[in-house]
Amino acid sequence: MAGAGVLIGLLSGVLVVVYRQGIELSIRFARWMYGQIRMAPWLIAPWALAAILISLLIAWMVRKEPMASGSGIPQTDGVVLSGLTMKWQTILPVRFLGGLLAALFGLSLGREGPSIQIGASGAQFLSHRMRGEKREDVQEHYLVTAGAAAGLSAAFSAPLSGMMFALEGIHRSFSPAILMGATAASLTADFVSKYCFGLTPVLDFGDIQQLPLGDYMWLIPLGIIAGLVGSLMNRSLLGLQTLYGKLPDWLRPMIAMAIALPVGLWLPDVLGGGSNLVQTAERGHPGLLMLCILLVVKILFTSTSFGSGVPGGIFMPILAVGALAGGAFGTLGHDLWGLSAQAIPVFAVCVMTGTLAASVKTPITSILLTVEMSGTLTHMLPVAAAAFIALLVSDMLRTKPIYGVLLERYMRAQGQAAKLPGNLGSGIMDFPLEMGAPADGHRVRDVAWPSGCLIIGLRRGEHEIVPRGDTMLRGGDYLIVLFSGQEEQTVRTALRGLCDAEEAASEASTASTPSAR
């Protein structure tokens, strides 16, 4: 896994670097293009003709390869967790061409989600080359997870965040095999990224002053605001996607590009993913009114761009929205309550982290991402506090992880919401047992294990044991499960209900509703 991870990191890192450079050049061209249109309005006619033709081309490509639409993270989740089939031969060209064409018109989409799928596709290519005819097994899923880690690492120049997102957001398992491959791939891809783009992080916060202890009381409202903004962002994205679903496929990208024209003419800062907006929010120079306008327009423009289904992600736009909300709140505190101007950048970073945690439900990844981008651990405590308060608010509002909901919608749209057919051979998987899960604290023989699987081993700390019927299971154990390929999806779903505390609590909550009864 370590050797494969290095190879995956090299290939995926090169692919993502090329994609990242292309997106940056395309966004730069979009801002220049809208500036030319402002000076010469007659250019709207050729712009409109080009927008119509490119919209039809993107719609055709997405219709031919729906796995390459939208973010790419839900599809990668589906490959690893739900048995979806991914074809790197068609995903890579659609991702590259569709993403670059959409960026030429400045749509509010990020490159990080597509980079994750590009990295996963590169890993699948290497898996097929290395393993020959033995494909679509669990080890390939481990390699795909490593590719996803490499993709995010190269996109953000943040290897720890790439590794943690693969574990926390993609595979949702911390087994040693996954950790080894994801770590090797992330570090290698980060080397490739830094070699091409330099040592400066994507979002270089510079020298941000520490938040004084007397101002830590602000972390509670910051976390609440982040939770509200993250939940609002999810509802806006899903709501606009639902509205787009009532329109013909060929018309959706055209509407998104039509909306991009007035945005590009009057608020060009909102174009693209939004890394520039993060820096704007930290400085707070535009003033409270302009920050609020940028915040509202960024939410709506991102929702209309993403809902159209064009290839592009929402990772960076979510960060930008959070940073704008934090900058606006910090500016308000400075104007009304005499808050120090040096606290505004800290507020922007805290709310940015909390918004991502509330929307994606990956708090550890969100915290690590901020630490890596800031280059210092001094803000770990306020950032972590805001992130977990935001996660609590998001849970209280019953906000589901955005990528999980998008995966469910994708599977329904493709007619795969029911049990997915498995083409896996027999294999072995590691499954973590969480504290508080239904199987925690029970003997092996007392647990209703699903048919089609056999518990052949148990890893507890550094020790591996062969479980017997009277072996007591404890939270933190890793179950080594032998399964039949035809039952893989059923086994994985059933084990998740037995070993995942959050999944079990969700099922219990659903069963207690009046409609369920």
VEXKOLPA-748826 format. One line per 4 residues: their letters; for each residue x, y, z of C-alpha. Coordinates in steps of 0.2 Angstrom, whole numbers, m for minus. Each point is the difference from the previous one (the first is absolute). Layout:
A	X,Y,Z ~ ... .
END
This chain:
MAGA	0,0,0 ~ 14,12,4 ~ 9,m3,m17 ~ m17,1,m9 .
GVLI	m4,16,9 ~ 16,8,m6 ~ m4,m4,m18 ~ m18,6,2 .
GLLS	7,16,8 ~ 11,3,m15 ~ m13,m3,m14 ~ m14,8,9 .
GVLV	11,15,5 ~ 5,3,m18 ~ m18,m1,m6 ~ m7,11,14 .
VVYR	14,13,m3 ~ m4,1,m19 ~ m19,2,5 ~ 4,13,13 .
QGIE	11,10,m12 ~ m14,m1,m13 ~ m13,6,11 ~ 10,15,7 .
LSIR	4,5,m18 ~ m19,m2,m5 ~ m6,11,15 ~ 13,13,m4 .
FARW	m6,0,m18 ~ m18,2,6 ~ 3,15,10 ~ 10,8,m15 .
MYGQ	m14,m4,m12 ~ m14,8,11 ~ 11,15,2 ~ 1,1,m19 .
IRMA	m19,m1,m2 ~ m2,14,13 ~ 10,11,m12 ~ m7,m6,m16 .
PWLI	m19,m6,3 ~ m1,m6,m18 ~ 11,m15,5 ~ m16,m7,9 .
APWA	m6,m8,m16 ~ 15,m11,m4 ~ 1,m4,19 ~ m18,m6,m1 .
LAAI	3,m10,m15 ~ 15,m8,8 ~ m9,m3,16 ~ m14,m9,m9 .
LISL	11,m12,m10 ~ 11,m4,15 ~ m15,m3,11 ~ m7,m12,m12 .
LIAW	17,m9,m1 ~ 1,m1,19 ~ m17,m7,1 ~ 4,m13,m13 .
MVRK	15,m6,9 ~ m8,m1,17 ~ m15,m10,m8 ~ 13,m12,m7 .
EPMA	10,m1,16 ~ m11,5,15 ~ 13,m6,13 ~ 10,15,m6 .
SGSG	m13,13,4 ~ m1,11,16 ~ 13,m1,13 ~ 7,m18,m2 .
IPQT	2,m3,19 ~ m17,m8,1 ~ 4,m11,m14 ~ 16,m5,8 .
DGVV	m9,m4,16 ~ m12,m11,m10 ~ 14,m10,m8 ~ 9,m3,17 .
LSGL	m16,m3,11 ~ m14,m5,m12 ~ 7,m10,m14 ~ m2,13,m14 .
TMKW	10,m3,m16 ~ 13,14,m5 ~ 7,0,m17 ~ 16,10,0 .
QTIL	1,0,m19 ~ m15,11,m2 ~ 0,10,17 ~ 17,7,m3 .
PVRF	m3,9,m17 ~ m17,6,6 ~ 7,7,16 ~ 14,9,m8 .
LGGL	m10,7,m15 ~ m16,3,8 ~ 8,8,15 ~ 11,12,m10 .
LAAL	m14,5,m11 ~ m11,4,15 ~ 14,10,8 ~ 3,10,m17 .
FGLS	m17,8,4 ~ 4,3,19 ~ m13,m12,8 ~ 1,0,19 .
LGRE	7,m18,1 ~ 15,m7,9 ~ 14,m11,m7 ~ 2,m10,16 .
GPSI	m14,m12,m2 ~ 4,m4,m18 ~ 18,m2,6 ~ m5,m14,12 .
QIGA	m9,m9,m14 ~ 15,3,m12 ~ 12,m7,13 ~ m12,m15,3 .
SGAQ	m1,m3,m19 ~ 19,0,m1 ~ 1,m13,14 ~ m12,m11,m9 .
FLSH	10,1,m16 ~ 16,m5,10 ~ m10,m14,9 ~ m6,m7,m17 .
RMRG	18,0,m7 ~ 8,m8,16 ~ m13,m13,4 ~ m5,m5,m18 .
EKRE	m16,m10,m1 ~ m3,0,19 ~ m10,16,1 ~ m15,8,10 .
DVQE	5,m8,16 ~ 2,8,17 ~ 19,3,m2 ~ m5,11,m15 .
HYLV	m11,10,11 ~ 14,3,12 ~ 11,6,m15 ~ m15,11,m6 .
TAGA	m1,8,18 ~ 19,3,m1 ~ m3,9,m17 ~ m13,11,8 .
AAGL	12,5,14 ~ 13,4,m13 ~ m13,11,m10 ~ m4,11,15 .
SAAF	18,1,5 ~ 6,6,m17 ~ m15,12,m2 ~ 3,9,17 .
SAPL	18,m4,3 ~ m6,m8,16 ~ 6,m18,3 ~ m7,m3,17 .
SGMM	m17,7,m5 ~ 0,m11,m16 ~ 4,m16,11 ~ m13,5,13 .
FALE	m14,3,m13 ~ 3,m17,m8 ~ m2,m8,17 ~ m14,11,7 .
GIHR	m9,6,m15 ~ 2,m14,m13 ~ 3,m17,8 ~ m5,4,18 .
SFSP	11,m13,6 ~ 17,2,9 ~ 8,m17,m4 ~ 19,m1,m1 .
AILM	m1,m6,m19 ~ m10,15,m5 ~ 10,12,11 ~ 17,m6,m8 .
GATA	m6,2,m18 ~ m8,17,3 ~ 15,7,10 ~ 12,m6,m13 .
ASLT	m10,7,m15 ~ m4,17,9 ~ 18,3,4 ~ 6,m4,m17 .
ADFV	m14,10,m9 ~ 4,15,12 ~ 19,m1,m6 ~ m6,0,m18 .
SKYC	m11,15,4 ~ 13,10,9 ~ 13,m4,m13 ~ m12,8,m13 .
FGLT	m8,14,10 ~ 12,4,14 ~ m1,m1,19 ~ m13,13,2 .
PVLD	m17,m8,5 ~ m15,3,m11 ~ m8,11,13 ~ 15,8,8 .
FGDI	m7,9,16 ~ 16,9,3 ~ 4,6,18 ~ m17,m1,9 .
QQLP	1,6,18 ~ m6,m11,14 ~ m17,2,7 ~ 2,7,18 .
LGDY	m8,m11,13 ~ m12,14,5 ~ m8,m1,m17 ~ m3,m19,1 .
MWLI	m18,3,5 ~ m2,5,m19 ~ 3,m18,m5 ~ m18,m5,5 .
PLGI	m9,12,m12 ~ 13,m4,m13 ~ m3,m18,1 ~ m19,3,m1 .
IAGL	2,11,m15 ~ 11,m13,m8 ~ m13,m13,3 ~ m14,10,m7 .
VGSL	10,5,m15 ~ 5,m18,m4 ~ m18,m6,2 ~ m6,15,m11 .
MNRS	13,m5,m13 ~ m6,m18,m1 ~ m18,5,m2 ~ 4,13,m13 .
LLGL	11,m13,m10 ~ m13,m14,1 ~ m15,12,m3 ~ 7,7,m16 .
QTLY	5,m17,m6 ~ m18,m6,3 ~ m6,15,m11 ~ 12,m4,m14 .
GKLP	m6,m18,0 ~ m17,6,m7 ~ 9,7,m15 ~ 7,m9,m16 .
DWLR	18,m6,2 ~ 6,11,m15 ~ m7,16,8 ~ 8,m1,17 .
PMIA	18,5,m4 ~ m7,14,m11 ~ m9,8,14 ~ 15,m1,12 .
MAIA	11,9,m13 ~ m14,13,m3 ~ 0,4,18 ~ 19,1,0 .
LPVG	m1,15,m12 ~ m7,13,12 ~ 11,m7,14 ~ 15,2,m11 .
LWLP	m4,17,m5 ~ m4,8,17 ~ 8,m12,13 ~ 15,m9,m8 .
DVLG	7,m4,17 ~ m14,m13,2 ~ 6,m10,m16 ~ 9,m16,2 .
GGSN	3,m10,16 ~ 2,14,12 ~ 18,0,7 ~ 1,18,m3 .
LVQT	m15,3,10 ~ 8,m8,15 ~ 14,12,0 ~ m13,14,m3 .
AERG	m10,m6,16 ~ 16,0,10 ~ 5,18,m3 ~ m18,6,2 .
HPGL	4,15,m11 ~ m15,1,m11 ~ m11,4,15 ~ m15,m9,8 .
LMLC	m13,4,m14 ~ 12,m7,m14 ~ 4,m16,10 ~ m18,m3,2 .
ILLV	m4,2,m19 ~ 15,m11,m4 ~ m7,m13,12 ~ m18,0,m7 .
VKIL	6,0,m18 ~ 13,m14,3 ~ m13,m12,8 ~ m12,3,m14 .
FTST	12,0,m14 ~ 8,m16,6 ~ m17,m8,2 ~ m5,4,m18 .
SFGS	17,m5,m7 ~ 1,m17,9 ~ m19,m4,m2 ~ 2,0,m19 .
GVPG	11,m16,1 ~ 15,7,m9 ~ 17,m8,6 ~ 6,10,15 .
GIFM	0,m1,19 ~ m6,9,15 ~ 14,m2,13 ~ 9,17,m3 .
PILA	m17,9,m2 ~ m5,m6,17 ~ 16,6,7 ~ m2,17,m8 .
VGAL	m18,2,6 ~ 6,m4,18 ~ 14,12,m1 ~ m11,14,m6 .
AGGA	m13,m4,14 ~ 14,1,13 ~ 8,16,m8 ~ m17,8,0 .
FGTL	m4,m4,19 ~ 18,5,5 ~ m3,17,m9 ~ m16,2,8 .
GHDL	8,m3,17 ~ 13,12,m4 ~ m12,14,m5 ~ m13,m3,14 .
WGLS	9,m7,15 ~ 18,6,m2 ~ 7,m17,m5 ~ 19,1,m5 .
AQAI	2,0,m19 ~ 13,m14,3 ~ m14,m11,5 ~ m8,1,m17 .
PVFA	11,m12,m9 ~ m1,m13,15 ~ m19,1,m1 ~ 0,m3,m19 .
VCVM	11,m15,2 ~ m11,m7,15 ~ m16,2,m10 ~ 8,m7,m16 .
TGTL	5,m16,9 ~ m17,m1,9 ~ m10,2,m16 ~ 10,m14,m8 .
AASV	m2,m11,15 ~ m19,3,1 ~ m3,m3,m19 ~ 11,m15,m3 .
KTPI	0,m7,18 ~ 19,m3,0 ~ 6,11,15 ~ 17,m8,1 .
TSIL	4,3,m18 ~ m6,18,1 ~ 11,4,15 ~ 15,m8,m8 .
LTVE	m3,9,m16 ~ 0,17,9 ~ 16,m5,10 ~ 9,m5,m16 .
MSGT	m5,16,m9 ~ 4,11,14 ~ 17,m8,3 ~ m2,1,19 .
LTHM	m8,m9,14 ~ m4,16,10 ~ m17,1,m6 ~ m5,m19,3 .
LPVA	m10,3,16 ~ m12,14,m7 ~ m1,m8,m17 ~ m4,m17,8 .
AAAF	m13,7,12 ~ m9,10,m14 ~ 0,m16,m11 ~ m8,m11,13 .
IALL	m13,13,6 ~ m4,2,m19 ~ m2,m19,m1 ~ m11,m1,15 .
VSDM	m11,14,m7 ~ m1,m9,m17 ~ m5,m16,8 ~ m14,9,10 .
LRTK	m6,6,m16 ~ 0,m17,m7 ~ 11,5,m14 ~ 7,m16,m9 .
PIYG	18,0,m8 ~ m1,8,m17 ~ 10,m13,m9 ~ m11,m14,8 .
VLLE	m16,8,m6 ~ 8,3,m17 ~ 5,m18,m2 ~ m18,m6,5 .
RYMR	m7,12,m14 ~ 12,m6,m13 ~ m4,m19,4 ~ m18,4,m2 .
AQGQ	2,9,m16 ~ 10,m14,m7 ~ m13,m13,6 ~ 12,m8,13 .
AAKL	m9,5,16 ~ m4,m18,3 ~ 12,m14,4 ~ 15,2,m11 .
PGNL	6,m16,m9 ~ 17,m5,5 ~ 14,m6,m12 ~ 13,m3,14 .
GSGI	8,m16,4 ~ 2,m7,17 ~ 10,12,11 ~ 5,7,17 .
MDFP	m5,17,7 ~ 5,9,16 ~ m15,7,9 ~ 2,12,15 .
LEMG	m11,m3,15 ~ m5,17,8 ~ m4,3,18 ~ m19,0,3 .
APAD	m4,m10,m16 ~ m12,m15,2 ~ 14,m13,0 ~ 10,9,13 .
GHRV	1,m10,17 ~ m8,m15,m7 ~ 7,m18,m3 ~ 3,m5,m18 .
RDVA	m13,m14,1 ~ m13,13,6 ~ 1,11,m15 ~ m12,m3,m15 .
WPSG	14,0,m13 ~ m6,2,m18 ~ 0,m15,m11 ~ 14,m1,m13 .
CLII	14,4,12 ~ 11,m8,13 ~ 10,9,14 ~ 17,m8,m2 .
GLRR	10,12,11 ~ 0,14,12 ~ 13,14,2 ~ 1,8,17 .
GEHE	15,12,1 ~ 15,m9,m5 ~ m7,m17,2 ~ m9,m11,m12 .
IVPR	m11,m14,7 ~ m12,m13,m8 ~ m16,3,8 ~ m11,m13,8 .
GDTM	m18,0,4 ~ 3,7,18 ~ 12,13,m6 ~ m6,17,7 .
LRGG	0,14,m13 ~ 6,17,5 ~ m1,17,m8 ~ 16,4,m9 .
DYLI	2,m18,m7 ~ 3,m4,m18 ~ m10,m14,m7 ~ 8,m10,m14 .
VLFS	m14,m6,m10 ~ 0,m13,m14 ~ m14,2,m13 ~ m7,m6,m16 .
GQEE	1,12,m14 ~ m19,m2,m5 ~ m4,5,18 ~ 12,14,2 .
QTVR	m12,15,m1 ~ m13,m9,12 ~ 14,m5,12 ~ 8,18,0 .
TALR	m17,8,4 ~ m4,m12,14 ~ 17,1,8 ~ m1,19,m1 .
GLCD	m17,m1,10 ~ 8,m11,13 ~ 17,8,2 ~ m4,19,m4 .
AEEA	m7,9,15 ~ m6,15,m10 ~ m8,m11,m13 ~ m9,m10,13 .
ASEA	m6,16,9 ~ m7,6,m17 ~ m9,m16,m3 ~ m8,1,17 .
STAS	m5,18,m2 ~ m8,m4,m17 ~ m9,m15,8 ~ m7,11,14 .
TPSA	m9,12,m12 ~ m19,m1,m2 ~ 2,m4,m19 ~ 12,m14,4 .
R	m12,m7,13 .
END
